[in-house]
Amino acid sequence: MTDAYAKSRDRLIAQIERDVRDTRNFLGKDQLDPRVIEALRRTPRHEFVEDARQRADAYENRPLPIGHGQTISQPYIVAIMTDMLQLTPESTVLEIGTGCGYQTAILAQLAARVYSVEIVAALAKSAKARLARLGYRNVRVMQGDGRMGWAPEAPYDAIIATAAARETPVGLRDQVRPGGRMVIPLGAPHMAQSLVRLDKDEDGHWSEHCHLPVAFVPMTAS
């Protein structure tokens, strides 16, 4: 990576850390897991922005369009969602909504295995190729309806959804391992949405935590 990008990434990390402090009342903390911050610092976001005209904005703390009505998420949101998953090097993660693969790449640095489902075939194909080219070997990208999860590899230690649902899909709940968790934006499109962490205890009971106002593209059906 070029020095210019390295400086841009450092500025982005500093901005994320400020934003976390500013939203500590929502998050219940004023610092994220250092492993999450380091994963963001190492991830070349410019490689996930195909439009050359937008690469200059790759390290701005905002979402960018990636085509097909989808976006690459704001890095601050990526950071806090990843932190909420509480991943370990042994974790198996399911991601709903691969998009361009940016969030996937960050998960791959923190977990043992990452499975990612993308409903748009063109995005799934390009993300799979991009992640392979960049050397993320513990990732598998599948094209399909993410609302159904990915049963062949279930259960998962954590599930993350990068698109908003009106309510948590039952199929996703069933694929979380007892003791695991799910991070998902909930709410209708173009209306108030909340970022929610759902924890599943060892008896299969759920608890809900951390409401943060967000705006995500909707989870769509095939």
C-alpha positions as CSV (number, residue, x, y, z in Angstrom):
1,M,0.0,0.0,0.0
2,T,1.2,3.5,-0.7
3,D,2.3,6.0,1.9
4,A,-0.6,8.2,0.9
5,Y,-3.1,5.4,1.7
6,A,-1.3,4.6,5.0
7,K,-1.7,8.2,6.2
8,S,-5.3,8.1,5.0
9,R,-5.9,4.9,7.0
10,D,-4.3,6.4,10.1
11,R,-6.6,9.5,9.8
12,L,-9.6,7.2,9.4
13,I,-8.7,5.2,12.5
14,A,-8.3,8.4,14.5
15,Q,-11.8,9.5,13.3
16,I,-13.3,6.1,14.3
17,E,-11.8,6.3,17.7
18,R,-13.3,9.8,18.2
19,D,-16.7,8.7,17.0
20,V,-16.6,5.8,19.4
21,R,-15.9,8.1,22.3
22,D,-18.7,10.4,21.1
23,T,-21.2,7.6,21.0
24,R,-20.1,5.8,24.2
25,N,-23.6,6.4,25.8
26,F,-25.1,4.2,23.1
27,L,-22.2,1.7,23.0
28,G,-21.6,1.4,26.7
29,K,-17.8,1.8,26.2
30,D,-15.4,4.4,24.9
31,Q,-12.9,2.0,23.3
32,L,-13.1,-0.9,20.9
33,D,-11.2,-4.1,21.0
34,P,-7.6,-3.2,19.8
35,R,-7.7,-6.3,17.5
36,V,-10.7,-4.8,15.7
37,I,-8.9,-1.5,15.3
38,E,-5.8,-3.2,14.0
39,A,-7.8,-5.2,11.5
40,L,-9.4,-2.0,10.1
41,R,-5.9,-0.4,9.9
42,R,-4.6,-3.4,7.9
43,T,-7.5,-3.6,5.5
44,P,-7.0,-1.8,2.1
45,R,-10.4,-0.3,1.7
46,H,-9.4,1.2,-1.6
47,E,-9.2,-2.3,-3.0
48,F,-12.9,-2.7,-2.3
49,V,-13.9,0.4,-4.3
50,E,-14.1,-0.5,-8.0
51,D,-14.9,3.0,-9.3
52,A,-11.5,4.7,-9.7
53,R,-13.1,8.1,-9.3
54,Q,-14.2,7.1,-5.7
55,R,-10.8,5.6,-4.6
56,A,-9.7,9.0,-3.4
57,D,-12.6,8.8,-0.9
58,A,-12.0,5.2,0.1
59,Y,-10.7,6.3,3.6
60,E,-13.4,8.8,4.3
61,N,-15.6,7.7,7.2
62,R,-18.7,7.3,5.1
63,P,-20.5,4.7,3.0
64,L,-19.8,4.6,-0.8
65,P,-21.9,3.1,-3.6
66,I,-20.8,-0.2,-5.0
67,G,-23.5,-0.7,-7.6
68,H,-26.7,-2.8,-7.7
69,G,-28.2,-0.4,-5.1
70,Q,-25.7,-1.5,-2.5
71,T,-23.0,0.3,-0.5
72,I,-19.7,-0.3,1.2
73,S,-20.6,0.5,4.9
74,Q,-19.2,3.4,6.9
75,P,-16.0,2.2,8.5
76,Y,-17.1,3.4,12.0
77,I,-20.2,1.2,11.6
78,V,-18.0,-1.7,10.4
79,A,-15.8,-1.3,13.5
80,I,-18.6,-1.3,16.1
81,M,-20.5,-4.2,14.5
82,T,-17.3,-6.2,14.4
83,D,-16.5,-5.3,18.0
84,M,-20.1,-6.3,19.1
85,L,-19.5,-9.8,17.7
86,Q,-16.8,-10.5,20.3
87,L,-14.9,-12.8,18.0
88,T,-12.0,-15.1,19.0
89,P,-9.4,-16.8,16.8
90,E,-11.5,-20.0,17.0
91,S,-14.9,-18.3,16.0
92,T,-16.9,-19.4,13.0
93,V,-18.9,-16.5,11.5
94,L,-21.8,-16.1,9.1
95,E,-22.1,-12.8,7.3
96,I,-25.3,-11.9,5.6
97,G,-24.6,-9.5,2.7
98,T,-21.1,-9.8,1.3
99,G,-21.3,-6.7,-0.8
100,C,-17.8,-5.8,-2.0
101,G,-16.2,-8.0,0.7
102,Y,-14.8,-5.2,3.0
103,Q,-16.5,-6.3,6.1
104,T,-15.7,-9.9,5.2
105,A,-12.0,-9.1,5.0
106,I,-12.1,-7.7,8.5
107,L,-13.9,-10.7,9.9
108,A,-11.4,-13.0,8.2
109,Q,-8.6,-11.4,10.3
110,L,-10.3,-12.1,13.6
111,A,-12.0,-15.5,13.2
112,A,-11.1,-19.0,12.1
113,R,-13.7,-19.3,9.4
114,V,-16.0,-16.8,7.6
115,Y,-19.0,-17.8,5.5
116,S,-20.7,-15.0,3.6
117,V,-23.9,-15.0,1.6
118,E,-24.7,-12.4,-1.0
119,I,-28.0,-12.2,-2.9
120,V,-26.6,-10.3,-5.9
121,A,-24.8,-12.7,-8.1
122,A,-22.5,-10.2,-9.6
123,L,-21.4,-8.9,-6.2
124,A,-20.8,-12.4,-4.9
125,K,-18.6,-13.2,-7.9
126,S,-16.5,-10.1,-7.7
127,A,-16.2,-10.2,-3.9
128,K,-15.1,-13.9,-4.1
129,A,-12.4,-13.0,-6.6
130,R,-11.2,-9.9,-4.8
131,L,-10.9,-11.7,-1.4
132,A,-8.9,-14.5,-3.0
133,R,-6.6,-12.0,-4.8
134,L,-6.0,-10.2,-1.5
135,G,-5.1,-13.5,0.2
136,Y,-8.1,-14.1,2.5
137,R,-8.0,-17.9,2.6
138,N,-10.4,-18.6,5.4
139,V,-13.4,-17.1,3.6
140,R,-16.2,-18.8,1.6
141,V,-18.6,-16.6,-0.4
142,M,-21.9,-18.0,-1.6
143,Q,-24.7,-16.5,-3.7
144,G,-28.1,-16.9,-2.1
145,D,-30.9,-15.5,0.0
146,G,-29.2,-14.4,3.3
147,R,-32.5,-14.4,5.2
148,M,-32.2,-18.2,5.1
149,G,-28.7,-18.1,6.5
150,W,-26.4,-21.0,5.4
151,A,-27.5,-24.2,7.0
152,P,-24.8,-26.5,5.7
153,E,-22.2,-24.9,8.1
154,A,-24.5,-24.1,11.0
155,P,-24.4,-23.5,13.9
156,Y,-22.2,-20.4,14.0
157,D,-20.6,-18.6,16.9
158,A,-21.7,-15.3,15.5
159,I,-23.9,-13.9,12.7
160,I,-23.6,-10.4,11.3
161,A,-26.1,-8.9,8.9
162,T,-25.0,-5.9,6.8
163,A,-28.6,-5.1,5.6
164,A,-31.6,-4.1,7.6
165,A,-34.5,-6.5,8.3
166,R,-37.9,-5.5,9.8
167,E,-37.4,-8.2,12.3
168,T,-34.8,-10.9,12.9
169,P,-35.3,-13.8,10.4
170,V,-36.1,-17.0,12.3
171,G,-33.8,-18.9,10.1
172,L,-30.9,-16.8,11.3
173,R,-31.8,-17.3,15.0
174,D,-31.8,-21.0,14.5
175,Q,-28.3,-21.0,13.2
176,V,-26.6,-19.3,16.1
177,R,-24.9,-21.7,18.5
178,P,-25.9,-21.5,22.2
179,G,-23.6,-19.0,23.8
180,G,-23.3,-17.1,20.5
181,R,-24.6,-13.8,19.2
182,M,-26.0,-11.9,16.3
183,V,-25.5,-8.3,15.2
184,I,-28.2,-7.0,12.9
185,P,-29.8,-3.6,12.0
186,L,-33.5,-3.7,12.5
187,G,-36.2,-1.4,11.1
188,A,-38.0,-0.5,7.9
189,P,-36.2,1.0,4.9
190,H,-36.0,4.8,5.0
191,M,-37.3,4.9,8.6
192,A,-35.8,4.6,12.0
193,Q,-33.4,1.6,12.3
194,S,-31.5,0.3,15.3
195,L,-28.3,-1.7,15.4
196,V,-29.0,-4.5,17.8
197,R,-26.9,-7.3,19.4
198,L,-28.8,-10.4,20.2
199,D,-27.2,-12.9,22.6
200,K,-28.3,-16.6,22.8
201,D,-27.6,-18.2,26.2
202,E,-26.7,-21.8,26.7
203,D,-30.4,-22.7,27.2
204,G,-31.4,-21.1,23.9
205,H,-32.9,-17.9,25.4
206,W,-32.3,-14.6,23.7
207,S,-31.4,-11.2,25.2
208,E,-31.2,-7.9,23.3
209,H,-28.5,-5.2,23.7
210,C,-27.2,-1.9,22.4
211,H,-29.5,0.2,20.4
212,L,-27.7,2.6,18.1
213,P,-29.5,4.6,15.4
214,V,-28.3,3.5,11.9
215,A,-29.4,3.6,8.3
216,F,-28.8,0.5,6.2
217,V,-30.0,-0.7,2.8
218,P,-32.8,-3.3,3.2
219,M,-32.3,-7.0,3.3
220,T,-33.8,-8.3,0.0
221,A,-35.3,-11.5,-1.1
222,S,-34.3,-13.6,-4.1
